[in-house]
Amino acid sequence: MGVCSTKNIGNEKRRCDELLNILFWNLKRNAIEDYIIDCIVENNVDIAVFSEFNGINFINIEKNLGKMYGRILAAQDDRKVTLIAKNTFSVTILQQQNRYSIYNVKTAVKDYLLAAVHLEDRRNYKSAERIDTIKRLVADIEQTEELLKCNNTIVIGDLNANPYDEELLSKYAFNAVLFKTIIDKSELTNPNSSKRKRFYNPILHYISEDTEMYGSFYHEKDYMTSYWHCLDQVLVRKSLVNSVNC
């Protein structure tokens, strides 16, 4: 399993391995169908997840990809995220909420649960509001894992939180650890009392000057200090810890 995340053109582009190649892209409402098509073809993307996709002509994208891909739609209108996938995979939407969608992805090798996410932005929402959404998402993931007896779970998207923020680290939110040794030792937080399954967040391993994966920088309006952010992330359950290649 490989996961791939692209935030903007030329920024945070990550190539992945051959088993399941996933692209995430926050399009910022830019109608850049040609760039999307080129990115999918050049990187042999299996599943492409998009947020802030208003104004994108997905029919044109599918047409230019030679009908190799199809958009996965639910009964209700798309909200914050949408997905297109290779027609060689069986992809069904299990649940769709305003800020996330959960999909069942069946390949010839393995079944996955894929949660595509776009959490509340940092300018207009507080951390507590993102955590509230995360709690609902994690509860839905756990219920789906139990129902389908599948723990090959991937969370990908614009989390609008940094790797060390409460949204990622708190056992009452994503409960994500940054080192394989921790989740290898125990998949559960407080295994003897309040048992909460962990996610693994591989981001620190891949942030590097060598690979030009820096995160994002910006200057606060009232300050001269530059702030570093890494808001697009991938989380996986223990069963996929050694399969991630960003």
C-alpha positions in Angstrom: 0.0 0.0 0.0 1.3 3.4 -0.9 -0.2 6.8 -0.1 0.3 10.0 -2.0 -0.6 13.5 -1.0 -0.5 16.7 -3.2 -1.6 19.9 -1.6 -0.9 22.4 -4.4 0.8 22.2 -7.8 4.5 21.6 -7.3 4.1 21.4 -3.5 4.1 18.3 -1.4 3.9 15.9 -4.3 4.5 12.3 -3.1 5.1 9.2 -5.2 3.9 5.9 -3.9 4.4 2.1 -4.6 2.5 -0.2 -6.9 -0.1 -1.8 -4.6 -2.5 1.1 -3.9 -1.4 4.5 -5.0 -3.5 7.3 -3.4 -3.5 11.0 -4.3 -4.9 13.7 -2.1 -5.2 17.2 -3.5 -6.8 20.3 -2.0 -7.7 22.1 -5.3 -8.6 25.4 -3.7 -11.5 25.7 -6.1 -9.1 26.0 -9.1 -10.4 24.6 -12.4 -7.2 22.9 -13.4 -8.4 19.7 -15.1 -5.4 19.4 -17.3 -3.0 19.4 -14.3 -5.2 16.9 -12.5 -5.2 14.5 -15.6 -1.4 14.9 -16.0 -0.7 14.2 -12.3 -2.9 11.1 -12.3 -1.4 9.7 -15.5 2.3 10.5 -14.6 2.0 9.0 -11.1 -0.2 6.1 -12.1 -2.7 7.0 -9.4 -5.2 4.4 -8.4 -7.4 6.6 -6.2 -7.6 10.4 -6.3 -9.2 12.2 -3.4 -10.0 15.9 -3.8 -11.2 18.7 -1.5 -12.4 22.2 -2.3 -13.3 20.9 -5.8 -16.1 23.3 -6.7 -16.0 24.2 -10.3 -14.0 21.1 -11.4 -15.4 19.3 -14.5 -15.0 15.7 -13.5 -16.9 14.5 -16.5 -14.1 16.0 -18.7 -11.4 14.4 -16.5 -13.0 11.0 -16.8 -13.3 11.4 -20.5 -9.7 12.4 -21.0 -8.5 9.5 -18.8 -10.1 7.2 -21.4 -12.8 5.9 -19.1 -10.2 4.2 -16.9 -11.5 6.0 -13.9 -14.9 6.7 -12.4 -16.2 9.1 -9.8 -17.7 7.6 -6.7 -20.9 9.4 -5.9 -23.4 8.9 -3.0 -27.1 9.5 -3.0 -26.6 12.9 -1.5 -24.6 15.7 -3.0 -20.8 15.7 -2.4 -19.7 17.9 0.5 -16.1 18.6 1.4 -14.4 15.7 -0.4 -14.9 13.6 -3.5 -13.1 10.6 -5.0 -12.3 9.1 -8.4 -10.8 5.6 -8.7 -9.6 3.2 -11.3 -12.4 1.0 -12.6 -10.3 -2.1 -11.9 -11.0 -1.5 -8.2 -14.3 -2.0 -6.4 -15.0 1.2 -4.4 -18.2 1.8 -2.5 -19.1 4.6 -0.2 -20.1 3.4 3.2 -20.8 6.7 4.9 -20.8 10.4 3.9 -20.7 13.3 6.3 -20.1 17.0 5.7 -16.4 16.8 6.6 -15.5 13.2 5.7 -16.5 10.1 3.7 -15.6 6.5 4.4 -15.1 4.1 1.5 -14.6 0.4 1.1 -11.8 -0.3 -1.4 -11.4 -3.8 -2.7 -8.3 -4.7 -4.8 -7.1 -8.0 -6.1 -4.7 -8.1 -3.1 -6.5 -6.6 -0.1 -9.6 -4.8 1.2 -9.2 -1.3 2.7 -11.2 1.2 4.5 -10.4 4.7 3.2 -11.5 7.8 5.1 -11.2 11.0 3.0 -11.2 14.1 5.2 -11.3 17.8 5.0 -11.5 19.2 8.6 -12.5 22.7 9.7 -10.0 25.4 8.7 -7.8 27.0 11.2 -8.8 30.6 10.5 -12.5 30.2 11.2 -12.7 27.3 13.7 -11.1 26.4 17.0 -9.3 23.2 17.8 -12.2 21.9 19.8 -14.5 22.0 16.8 -12.1 19.9 14.7 -11.7 17.5 17.6 -15.5 17.1 17.8 -15.5 16.1 14.1 -12.6 13.7 14.6 -14.4 12.0 17.5 -17.4 11.3 15.2 -15.1 10.2 12.4 -13.1 7.8 14.7 -16.4 6.4 16.1 -17.7 5.7 12.6 -14.3 4.1 11.6 -14.3 1.8 14.6 -17.9 0.8 13.9 -17.1 0.1 10.3 -14.0 -1.9 11.1 -16.0 -4.1 13.4 -18.8 -4.5 11.0 -16.6 -5.5 8.0 -13.9 -7.2 10.1 -11.3 -5.0 8.3 -8.5 -3.1 10.0 -6.7 -2.0 6.9 -7.7 1.6 7.5 -6.3 4.7 5.9 -7.2 8.3 6.8 -6.1 10.9 4.2 -6.8 14.5 3.7 -6.5 18.1 4.8 -6.6 17.7 8.6 -6.0 21.4 9.3 -3.8 20.3 12.2 -0.1 19.7 12.6 1.6 16.4 13.6 2.0 17.5 17.3 -1.4 19.2 17.6 -4.0 17.8 20.0 -6.2 16.8 17.1 -3.6 14.2 16.1 -2.0 13.2 19.4 -4.9 13.1 21.9 -6.3 9.7 22.7 -9.7 11.4 22.6 -9.1 12.4 18.9 -7.1 10.6 16.3 -4.8 9.0 18.9 -1.9 9.0 16.3 1.6 8.1 17.2 4.7 9.3 15.3 6.9 6.3 15.7 6.5 2.7 14.6 8.0 1.3 17.8 5.1 2.7 19.9 2.3 1.1 17.9 4.3 -2.1 17.4 4.5 -2.4 21.1 0.9 -1.8 21.7 -2.0 -1.0 19.3 -4.1 0.3 22.2 -3.7 3.3 24.5 -4.3 2.2 28.1 -4.9 -1.4 27.2 -5.9 -2.3 30.8 -8.6 0.4 31.1 -9.8 2.8 28.5 -8.8 0.9 25.3 -8.4 3.2 22.3 -6.9 2.0 19.1 -4.0 4.0 17.7 -3.2 5.3 14.3 0.3 5.6 13.0 1.4 9.0 11.5 4.4 8.5 9.2 4.9 12.2 8.4 8.1 12.8 10.4 9.8 10.1 8.6 9.2 11.7 5.2 9.6 15.4 5.9 13.0 16.0 4.5 15.1 18.6 2.6 16.4 15.8 0.4 12.9 14.9 -0.9 11.7 18.6 -0.9 8.8 17.7 1.3 8.9 20.7 3.6 5.3 21.3 4.6 4.0 24.8 4.1 5.2 28.2 5.4 3.4 31.5 5.9 3.7 34.8 7.8 1.1 35.9 10.3 -0.4 39.2 9.5 0.8 40.9 12.7 4.1 39.1 13.2 7.4 38.8 11.3 7.8 35.2 12.4 7.3 32.5 9.7 5.2 29.5 10.8 5.6 26.0 9.4 2.6 23.9 8.9 2.0 20.3 7.7 -1.8 20.0 7.4 -2.2 17.4 4.7 -1.5 14.0 6.3 -2.0 10.3 6.1 -2.8 8.0 9.1 -2.9 4.2 9.0 -3.8 1.4 11.4 -1.1 -1.0 12.7 -1.7 -3.6 10.0 -0.4 -1.1 7.4 2.5 0.5 9.3 5.2 -1.2 7.3 3.4 -0.7 4.0 3.3 3.1 3.8 5.5 4.8 1.2 4.9 8.5 0.8 
